[in-house]
């Protein structure tokens, strides 16, 4: 890895798409502090991928500026309300309108087995 000269301002790297462990390393190499508001256990997060960051990549910020990152949710986590509002459910009446399959009529003669 190449050495970044010590300057008061640094460019924010693109962290979106990186795994947590790689995002932490990229930020540390630039002299930036990485924080994740949606993950209190961020220091233990390893393979989740960054889906959003602030400030944007390429922004010039003072060294040690916090860069905020958000992650996608893994299996078993629903993430409801995190990325987008949920669409309304299907209109009512679906199963209530369903009718039983037609069977033999009241006058049907069943043959013996």
Secondary structure, 3 states (H helix, E strand, C coil): CCCCCCCCEEECCCCCCCEHHHHHHHHHHHCCEEECCCCCCHHHCCCCEEEEEECCCCCEEECCCEEEEEECCCCCCCCCCCCCCCCCCCCCCHHHHCCCCCCCCCCCCCCCC
